[in-house]
Structures are given as C-alpha cells and as structure tokens.
Amino acid sequence: MAVPKGFQDKISFVWAVADLLRGDFKPHEYGQVILPFVVLRRLECALEKNKDAVIERNKKLAGIKDPEAILNSVSGHNFYNISPFNLSKILQDPNKVG
C-alpha cells in the first residue's frame, strides 16, 4: 500500500516512539500509549503556527482572571497551549520530564 504524500514523517515518528516503548510495554499495550501520543502530536501540529504568539500573549496577560477567550483567539482554535514543551523537546532530553 502506498503512503499518501506528506505522511511518511508522521509514520516514522509513530514507529520511532513505538521502538522506544518496546522495552517497557508488551505489544498488546502499544495502542494504549501510541494512540494518545498520536492525538497529542496532532494537537501540537494544529497549534504550532501560533504557539510562540500564544506563549508571549499569555505572559502579557498575567493577572487577568480568565484569559481563555483571548488565548483561543491568538491560537486560532478553541484550545491553546502555553507550555514551552513540545514532543520534540521532550525526546531531546527525556530525563528532565517528570
């Protein structure tokens, strides 16, 4: 089966994560870990374009009781992420995640 154009990097990422898990999880447990990470990665990709702007705006909104509507607007979605972490950064230094 041919891989659709633009999906090979995503497939490679999922298999790279699966390779990391092989020692800690049994094969029948992979789906319980892989699927949530696929969802997290998809959300991360959706937010990537405006993430830096959301983080910066959040810093300027310190003290505002409910900045959700503003941050949603900046993110361009009905959700946002103000964490400086992403999956790539976590993979680069997994010992600092706790």
N, C-alpha and C positions, 0 to 999 in steps of 0.2 A: 504494500500500500504506500502510495506517495505521500510525503509530508507536505501539507499546504505551505506555500511561501510565507516566511515570516514566523514560523512556529518552531523551527529547529532549535533556536536558542532557548525557548521555553521548555522544550522536551529535554534538552541537555541539562538544563537547570534542575528539573524534577528528578532525573536519573542521578545527577550528582548528589542531590540530597538523599536519595534512596541508598546510594553507595555509602554515605556517611552513617546511615541508620542500621546497616546490615548487622553490625556487631551488637547493637543494643536492643533490637526488636526482631521478633520472629516474622517470617514472611506474611503470615495472616494478619499481623498487626500494622503493616505498612500503610494500608488505607486509612487507618485511624490517625496517622501522623501526616501522610503525604497530602491528603485532601485538604485539611486545614491550612497547610502551608501553601498549597496552590491558590486557595482563596485569599490568603494574606498577600501573596505575591500579586494577584490580580488587583486587589485594592491598592497596593503600593504603586502599581503601574498607573492606575487611574488617577492617583493623587500626585504623581511625580512632577508633572509640568508646573504646578503651582506650590509645591511643598515648601520651598525656601521662602516664598512670599507669605505663606500661612504662618510659618515659624516667626518671621520678622514682625508680622502684624500682631501676633499673639504677645510678643514682648512689649509692644506699644500699648496693648490693652490691659496691662497689669492693673488690677484694681477694679475693672469693670465686672459687675456681678455675673452677667450672662453673655459672654462674647460669642456664643454658638452661631447665631444668625450671621454675624459679621465674618467669622472664620469659614462658615459654609459658603458664603458669597465669594470670598477670596479663593477657596479651593475649587469653586465651580461645581460642587456636588452638594448633596445633603449630608455629607460627612467630611471630616478632616482629620489630620494627624499632626500633632505638634511635637512629636518625638524626634530627636535628632538622629535616631537609629533607623536603618533600613536593613533588609536581609543581607545585602552585600557587605555592609559594615560589620554585621554580626558574624558573618562567615570569616571575615578577615581576622577577627580577634574574639573567638568564642569564649575564651576564659574570662572576659570582662563582663559577660552577660550573666546575670544571676537572679 
